[in-house]
Amino acid sequence: MSGAGNSSLIPEDAFEKDILEGTLGAEEELWLADPETLRLSDGAQKILDSVPEGHFSGELIDSEIESNTGVHGEPLGVVEDLVARRRMLLAWAERLGRLLGTSGTHPIGDWREQRIIDKPHYQRLKSKLGWLIRRNNTFSLHVHYAVRGREKAIYMFDRLREYVPHMLALSVNSPFWQGEITDMQSSRILIFSRSIHRAGMPEPLGSWDSYAKYVDFAQRSGSIDSLSEIWWDVRPHPGLGTIEVRAFDAQTALWRNEALITLTATLCDLLSGEYESGERREIRPSREIEENKWSAQRYGLKGEFASHDTHETVETRKAIESLLTLLQNGTKHDLSGAWRILDEPTEADRQLEVWRASGSTLGVARDIAARTRESTD
């Protein structure tokens, strides 16, 4: 199977469009469940057939739907879109006799019961990846930041990799998988980015030419049919002209979405400024970043990160506090939401608290659905 002779998957005007740099957008993945059993249940395709085009998109399984925002200059505009779309989905879920929820994994969802939606892209993935893709019942929040300039986009991509552990630790929301406690604060990472070879922590690219050569290799070899089959934690999105951050578990509470989107915008502003000023920073190797990502996956905010400079460990909370303090100086954005996350239990902690109180993963799923419904009030 070879893609030789095909035109490049990268648009000719990639990162050279006349777009406003720093504009934002997001995608939020949500699940549908049966109100009696709380197990994942179909309905996404019926919703997609009935709602305005562009607001939502289908994901891998018919019990998952993705909410897509418009382009906005500020995080608040993105969040307002997400609120409006949640309200639409809640109404549609009720009409279909379904519950709507969002978390990094569904606490009791059984991947063997799910149906891959009838879209060519996902049917190809089913054929290529088989069992691996069928078991990928995971949900995340993706944030886009518009960038002008190819080399700048690659520099920001390389630098953002260092902060994937920080972003994951703040967003952990998936301690359960198939009804079991996994001992991970983010089971989504375990199931998705550590089992599929083009997911997870990417190597630094160093230059646009390096990225273009990789895409050409993957396309011509028949490994990918579209750029959407590169699922890195951070990835260039040439079609939109954005850097896409994919490190976050899906959030049940909408205020956390706003906090994470704002954090992404502020961090990208900082890295954009580094590039423009010529004060480029060291690009960290993946093997070092992976150590911190593992800690975030396993312990959330309760672990330790290794300093890339001193090689000594520091509490994860303190590492994130240092980052927020750095970002706070000179930004127009309000980072109070990110600080609030540090002061409260994580979404994963909340799930475990409900499980301990109820003794039931069914109770956890019911709590997530209830809090998803209440989040738009």
Long-range contacts (C-beta under 8 A, 24 or more apart in sequence): 1-222, 2-220, 2-221, 2-222, 3-219, 3-220, 3-221, 3-222, 3-225, 4-220, 6-219, 6-220, 8-212, 8-215, 8-216, 8-219, 9-215, 9-219, 9-224, 9-226, 9-227, 10-212, 10-215, 10-227, 10-238, 11-238, 11-239, 14-150, 14-238, 14-239, 14-241, 15-147, 15-148, 15-149, 15-150, 15-152, 15-153, 15-236, 15-238, 15-241, 16-148, 16-149, 16-150, 16-241, 17-148, 17-241, 19-146, 19-148, 19-241, 20-73, 20-146, 21-146, 21-147, 21-148, 21-272, 22-73, 22-145, 22-146, 22-265, 22-268, 22-269, 22-272, 23-71, 23-72, 23-73, 23-145, 23-146, 24-71, 24-72, 24-73, 24-74, 24-75, 24-77, 24-78, 24-143, 24-144, 24-145, 24-146, 24-261, 24-264, 24-265, 25-68, 25-69, 25-70, 25-71, 25-72, 25-78, 25-143, 25-144, 25-240, 25-242, 26-69, 26-78, 26-81, 26-82, 26-141, 26-142, 26-143, 26-144, 26-257, 26-261, 27-57, 27-66, 27-67, 27-68, 27-69, 27-141, 27-142, 27-144, 28-66, 28-67, 28-82, 28-85, 28-86, 28-102, 28-141, 28-142, 28-250, 28-251, 28-257, 29-59, 29-64, 29-65, 29-66, 29-67, 29-102, 29-138, 29-139, 29-140, 29-141, 29-250, 30-64, 30-65, 30-66, 30-67, 30-86, 30-89, 30-100, 30-101, 30-102, 30-139, 30-250, 30-372, 31-63, 31-64, 31-100, 31-101, 31-102, 31-103, 31-106, 31-109, 31-139, 32-63, 32-64, 32-65, 32-93, 32-96, 32-98, 32-99, 32-100, 33-63, 33-98, 33-99, 33-100, 33-101, 33-106, 33-109, 33-365, 33-369, 34-97, 34-98, 34-99, 35-97, 35-98, 35-99, 38-99, 38-108, 38-362, 38-365, 38-366, 38-369, 39-108, 39-109, 39-110, 39-113, 40-106, 40-109, 40-110, 40-113, 40-114, 40-137, 41-98, 42-115, 43-92, 43-93, 43-96, 43-98, 44-117, 45-117, 45-118, 46-96, 47-89, 47-92, 47-93, 47-96, 50-92, 51-88, 51-92, 55-85, 55-88, 56-85, 56-89, 58-117, 58-119, 58-122, 59-117, 59-122, 60-116, 60-117, 60-122, 60-125, 60-133, 60-136, 60-137, 61-114, 61-115, 61-116, 61-117, 61-137, 62-114, 62-115, 62-116, 62-117, 63-109, 63-114, 63-137, 64-137, 64-139, 65-89, 71-146, 75-258, 75-261, 75-262, 75-265, 75-333, 76-258, 78-143, 78-261, 79-254, 79-257, 79-258, 79-261, 82-254, 82-257, 83-254, 83-375, 83-376, 86-254, 86-372, 86-375, 86-376, 87-376, 90-372, 90-373, 90-376, 99-369, 99-373, 100-369, 100-372, 100-373, 101-252, 101-365, 101-368, 101-369, 101-372, 102-139, 102-250, 102-251, 102-252, 102-368, 102-372, 103-139, 103-173, 103-174, 103-249, 103-250, 103-252, 103-347, 103-351, 103-368, 104-138, 104-139, 104-140, 104-171, 104-172, 104-173, 104-174, 104-186, 104-187, 104-188, 104-249, 104-250, 104-347, 104-348, 105-137, 105-138, 105-139, 105-174, 105-176, 105-177, 105-187, 105-188, 105-191, 106-137, 106-139, 106-365, 107-176, 107-179, 107-351, 107-361, 107-362, 107-364, 107-365, 107-368, 108-176, 108-178, 108-179, 108-361, 108-362, 108-364, 108-365, 109-137, 109-178, 110-178, 111-135, 111-136, 111-137, 111-178, 121-225, 121-226, 121-228, 124-225, 125-229, 129-196, 132-195, 132-196, 133-196, 135-191, 135-195, 136-191, 136-192, 136-195, 136-196, 137-191, 138-174, 138-188, 138-191, 138-192, 139-188, 139-249, 139-250, 140-188, 140-246, 140-248, 140-249, 140-250, 141-171, 141-248, 141-249, 141-250, 141-251, 141-257, 141-260, 142-244, 142-245, 142-246, 142-248, 143-244, 143-245, 143-248, 143-260, 143-261, 143-264, 143-265, 144-237, 144-240, 144-242, 144-243, 144-244, 144-245, 145-242, 145-243, 145-245, 145-264, 145-265, 145-268, 146-240, 146-241, 146-242, 147-241, 147-242, 147-243, 147-268, 147-272, 148-241, 150-208, 151-207, 151-208, 152-272, 152-275, 152-276, 153-208, 153-236, 153-243, 154-205, 154-206, 154-207, 154-208, 154-210, 154-211, 154-236, 155-271, 155-274, 155-275, 155-280, 156-243, 156-268, 156-271, 156-272, 156-275, 157-202, 157-205, 157-234, 157-235, 157-236, 157-243, 158-204, 158-205, 158-206, 158-283, 159-271, 159-274, 159-281, 159-283, 160-234, 160-243, 160-245, 160-267, 160-268, 160-271, 161-201, 161-202, 161-204, 161-233, 161-234, 161-283, 161-284, 161-286, 161-289, 162-284, 162-289, 162-308, 163-267, 163-323, 164-201, 164-233, 164-234, 164-247, 164-289, 164-293, 165-289, 165-292, 165-293, 165-295, 165-296, 165-305, 166-292, 166-296, 166-305, 166-319, 166-320, 166-323, 167-245, 167-247, 167-248, 167-260, 167-263, 167-264, 168-247, 168-248, 168-249, 168-293, 168-296, 168-297, 169-295, 169-296, 169-300, 169-301, 169-303, 169-316, 169-320, 170-248, 170-259, 170-260, 170-263, 170-301, 170-320, 170-338, 170-341, 170-342, 170-346, 171-247, 171-248, 171-249, 171-251, 171-256, 171-260, 171-346, 171-347, 172-249, 172-296, 172-297, 172-300, 172-301, 172-346, 172-347, 172-348, 173-249, 173-250, 173-251, 173-252, 173-346, 173-347, 173-348, 173-351, 174-249, 174-348, 175-348, 175-351, 175-352, 176-351, 176-355, 176-361, 176-364, 179-361, 181-352, 181-355, 183-298, 184-297, 184-298, 185-296, 185-297, 185-298, 185-299, 185-300, 185-346, 185-348, 186-249, 186-296, 186-297, 186-300, 186-348, 188-249, 189-293, 189-297, 190-297, 192-231, 193-231, 193-233, 196-231, 198-223, 198-224, 198-229, 198-230, 198-231, 198-232, 199-231, 199-232, 199-233, 200-231, 200-232, 200-233, 201-232, 201-233, 201-286, 201-289, 201-290, 201-293, 202-232, 202-233, 202-234, 202-235, 202-286, 203-286, 204-283, 204-284, 204-285, 204-286, 206-283, 211-236, 233-293, 243-268, 249-347, 249-348, 251-347, 252-347, 252-350, 252-368, 252-371, 252-372, 252-375, 253-347, 253-371, 253-375, 254-375, 254-376, 255-337, 255-340, 256-337, 256-341, 256-347, 258-337, 259-335, 259-337, 259-338, 259-340, 259-341, 260-337, 260-338, 262-333, 262-334, 262-335, 262-337, 262-338, 263-324, 263-327, 263-335, 263-337, 263-338, 265-333, 266-327, 266-331, 266-333, 266-335, 267-323, 267-327, 269-331, 269-333, 270-326, 270-327, 270-331, 282-308, 284-308, 300-346, 300-348, 300-349, 301-342, 301-346, 317-342
